[in-house]
Amino acid sequence: MVYSRKYTVPIIAFAAVVVSLLFIPPLADRDALSDRNSFRNARMLVDALDEAVRMARSNYYKDIDAKKMYEGAIKGALAALDDPYTFYLPPVDQKREAENLYHAKFGGLGIRIYADKGLIKISRPLPNTPAMRSGLQSGDYITKVNGASINIGGPGGQTLDDVVDVLRGEIGTDVTITVRRRGHPEPFDVTLTRAEIKIDSVASTMLEDGIGYIQIHNFTGRTYEEFRKSLSQLLSVENGGMQSLILDLRDNPGGLLSAAKDIADAFISEGIIVSTKGRKRKFNQEYPATPAVLCPPEVDLVVLVNGLSASGSEIVAGAIKDSRRGALLGTKTFGKGVVQQRFPLTGGSGAVSLTISTYYTPSGVSINETGIEPNVVVESEKLDTATAVMRNKMRVGEYAKDFVEKWIEEQEKQTGEAPTDFSKLEEDLPQLMATLEENEIILDFELVKFDARRYFDANVGLHPLFYLDQDNQLRETIQLINTGGIEQAFAPTATTDL
């Protein structure tokens, strides 16, 4: 906003002073002149950019992609703002974000995948999807897509996202993948017809003694509806009627502000959930709670947070803490207290993510770069340096991974189906311990067993929400609820020793 002032000048007979005043524009005019000069300089730089691209196209010793040069210029311009949340989204990233975040659905196969040994490995085929119906299995490798070989990180420069781009597509279209499976001598082709695949952001289960558990991975356009269904199931008579709820927001990076606000509103019946303030008035918003709540106030609430709980997670955590609706347990959150908006560029050229405002908790506090302190501080279990080095050596050498995969393959040959009972593999773990010792890797048996369990689950399609024996924060939360310690948690931030 430009402010102008009125100047009163005494009548002075000196001509020199009068002449000089004639050439001093009012403050508003000087600001406008400065703006015009700034625009003119910027226009010159835009012209210089065009000239630089033309020079490169005419004189560079190799063929160039002018589109990439202009995209690079946009990236550089936004990077000059020195804001990690302000950036350029190319068209393909803009489309992917719309699928993953806003709509939380896409045309695809229904598989969860990860990169392994330069290929794509299936972690899990999702129920009622083309992948499940076609018989794809956990542990299958995808070596080709439509006849084109996959080589993640190889000379071709492929990434996991590159493969996702060709696996996804219009609903009703076909894609052929080449699969390499344990126990099969040769790879084989599978043709699948893409269908609508929904991306889940919420998972839930019932724990002991009426304690419900809901895990939110991120905040999408479908999160509130998923949460509502999960909460309804936990509160149902069939589940014994939930008396306490653990809301797990650990490692949740955020997402849509509107979704985070709706989740907080499920617990809070009055006051402001979150407010935002920006340089422009239109970005100043208040988001009040509505009187009705989804979660009854008599249900005790504990929210799990950690250093990777960011943005939308902090909106929910901050609102619950400030309103004293529930207690926060874990470690201080990330501290991302700013809001972004996507602005589409013309001609389908992608979009720009711009930070438009800072958000504030109900108590009027900005947590940007400071985070939210939990009511009860419980650090996650950490390995000492020597043990961490040994475990990393085991993982880099893939000793546990190779042992587990070979064991599963042998079991499949003997029984004709994938094993699901980890306890049988556990009986053979002394063989792995001996191999590790031969390679001068000394680790505790329980730590090796945990790594082996994770590899086992990933290769046979088991995906537990948590590993309670390795999750001291969740164990402490259950104990806090069972001992009636939630009320005491509202005292000034406490710590706990384990």
SULFEN-V890108 format. One record per pair of residues at least 24 apart in sequence whose C-alpha atoms are under 7 Angstrom apart, sorted by the first residue. I is the first residue (numbers start at 1). J is the second residue. D is the distance in Angstrom with one decimal. If there is no record, write none. Layout:
# SULFEN-V890108
i=[I;I]
j=[J;J]
d=[D;D]
This chain:
# SULFEN-V890108
i=[2;3;4;85;85;85;86;86;86;87;87;87;88;88;88;89;89;89;90;90;90;91;91;91;94;94;100;101;101;102;102;103;104;104;104;104;104;105;105;105;105;106;106;106;107;107;107;107;107;107;107;107;108;108;108;108;108;108;108;109;109;110;115;118;118;118;119;119;119;119;123;123;123;124;130;130;130;130;138;138;138;139;139;140;140;140;141;141;141;142;142;142;142;143;143;143;144;144;145;145;145;146;146;146;170;171;171;182;183;183;202;202;204;206;210;210;210;210;210;211;211;211;211;212;212;212;212;213;213;213;214;214;214;215;215;215;216;216;216;217;218;218;218;218;219;219;219;219;219;219;220;220;220;221;223;224;224;224;243;243;244;244;244;245;245;245;245;246;246;246;247;247;247;248;248;248;249;249;249;249;249;250;250;250;250;250;251;251;251;252;252;252;252;253;253;253;253;253;254;254;254;254;255;256;257;260;260;260;260;261;263;264;264;264;265;265;265;266;266;266;267;267;267;268;269;272;273;273;273;274;274;274;274;274;275;275;275;276;276;276;276;277;277;277;278;278;278;283;283;300;301;301;302;302;302;302;303;303;303;304;304;304;305;305;305;305;306;306;306;306;307;307;307;307;308;308;309;309;310;310;310;311;311;315;318;318;319;319;322;322;327;327;327;327;328;328;328;329;329;329;329;329;330;330;330;330;330;330;331;331;331;331;331;332;332;332;332;333;333;333;334;335;335;335;335;335;336;336;336;337;337;337;338;374;375;375;375;375;375;376;376;376;376;377;377;377;378;378;378;380;380;381;387;390;390;390;394;400;400;401;401;403;404;404;404;418;419;420;422]
j=[28;28;28;353;354;355;353;354;355;352;353;354;351;352;353;350;351;352;349;350;351;348;349;350;350;351;199;220;221;220;221;221;198;199;220;221;222;196;197;198;199;196;197;198;168;169;170;171;194;195;196;197;167;168;169;194;195;196;197;194;195;197;160;151;152;153;143;150;151;152;458;459;461;461;192;193;194;195;459;460;461;459;460;179;180;181;179;180;181;177;178;179;180;178;179;180;177;178;176;177;178;175;176;177;194;195;196;409;409;413;226;227;230;234;240;241;242;243;244;242;243;244;245;242;244;245;246;245;246;247;246;247;248;247;248;249;248;249;252;252;252;253;254;255;254;255;256;259;260;312;255;256;259;259;259;259;262;263;299;300;299;300;301;299;300;301;302;301;302;303;302;303;304;303;304;305;303;304;305;309;313;304;305;306;308;309;306;308;309;308;309;310;313;308;309;310;311;313;310;311;312;313;312;312;312;312;313;315;316;316;316;316;319;320;289;290;293;293;294;295;293;294;295;293;293;362;319;361;362;315;359;360;361;362;359;360;361;357;358;359;360;357;358;359;356;357;358;356;357;326;326;327;326;327;328;329;327;328;329;328;329;330;329;330;331;333;330;331;332;333;331;332;333;334;333;334;333;334;334;335;336;336;337;361;361;372;361;362;362;363;375;486;489;490;374;375;376;374;375;376;377;378;374;376;377;378;379;473;373;374;377;378;379;371;372;373;374;371;372;373;371;367;368;369;370;371;367;368;369;366;367;368;368;493;489;490;492;493;494;489;493;494;495;494;495;496;473;495;496;472;473;472;443;441;442;443;441;432;452;452;455;432;452;455;456;460;460;460;453]
d=[6.6;6.6;5.1;7.0;6.9;6.4;5.0;4.7;5.9;5.9;5.2;7.0;6.1;4.7;6.3;5.5;5.1;6.0;6.7;4.6;6.7;6.7;5.9;4.1;6.0;6.6;6.9;4.8;6.4;5.7;4.8;5.5;5.9;5.0;6.3;6.3;6.3;6.6;5.3;4.2;5.5;5.6;5.4;6.7;5.7;5.3;5.4;4.8;5.7;5.2;4.7;6.0;6.4;4.5;6.1;4.7;5.6;6.4;6.0;5.4;6.5;6.0;6.5;5.1;4.4;6.4;5.9;5.9;6.0;5.9;5.5;6.5;6.4;5.2;6.2;6.6;6.8;6.9;5.3;5.4;5.1;4.6;6.7;6.5;6.0;5.0;5.6;5.0;6.4;6.6;5.7;4.8;6.4;5.5;6.0;6.9;5.6;4.9;5.9;4.6;6.5;6.3;4.9;6.0;6.9;4.9;6.3;6.0;6.5;6.9;6.1;6.2;6.2;6.7;6.6;6.6;4.7;5.3;6.5;5.9;6.2;4.8;5.7;6.0;6.1;4.6;6.1;5.7;4.8;6.1;6.3;5.1;6.1;6.0;4.6;6.5;6.4;5.8;7.0;5.1;5.3;6.2;5.3;5.9;5.7;4.5;5.5;5.6;6.2;6.9;6.1;5.8;6.4;6.7;6.5;6.2;6.5;6.3;5.0;6.6;5.0;4.5;5.9;6.8;6.1;5.0;6.4;6.0;5.0;5.9;6.2;4.7;6.2;5.8;4.7;6.9;6.9;5.6;5.4;6.2;6.1;6.0;4.6;5.3;6.4;5.3;6.8;4.5;5.0;6.4;4.9;6.4;6.2;6.4;5.6;4.7;6.4;6.9;5.5;4.8;4.1;5.5;5.9;6.8;5.9;5.2;7.0;6.5;6.0;6.9;6.9;5.0;6.6;6.9;5.4;6.6;6.7;4.8;4.8;6.0;5.5;6.5;5.5;6.5;6.1;5.4;5.4;6.8;5.6;6.7;6.7;5.7;5.2;5.7;5.5;5.2;6.9;6.0;5.5;4.2;6.1;5.2;5.4;6.4;5.8;4.0;6.2;6.8;6.5;6.8;4.6;6.5;5.5;4.9;5.8;6.9;6.2;4.8;6.1;6.0;5.1;5.7;6.3;5.2;6.1;6.4;5.6;4.6;5.7;5.2;6.3;5.6;4.4;4.7;6.3;5.4;5.2;5.7;5.1;6.3;5.7;5.1;6.1;6.8;5.6;6.9;6.1;6.0;6.3;6.4;5.9;6.6;6.3;6.5;4.6;5.1;6.4;5.3;6.0;4.8;5.9;6.6;6.2;6.5;5.0;4.7;6.2;6.4;6.8;6.2;5.5;6.2;6.1;6.0;5.4;4.6;6.1;4.8;5.3;6.9;5.3;5.5;4.8;4.4;5.0;3.6;6.9;4.9;6.1;6.3;5.3;3.9;6.7;6.6;5.7;6.2;6.7;4.5;6.1;6.2;5.7;4.8;5.5;6.0;4.7;6.5;6.2;6.4;6.0;6.4;6.2;6.8;6.8;5.8;6.7;6.8;6.9;6.9;5.8;6.9;6.1;6.8;6.4;6.7;6.2;6.3;7.0;6.7;6.9]
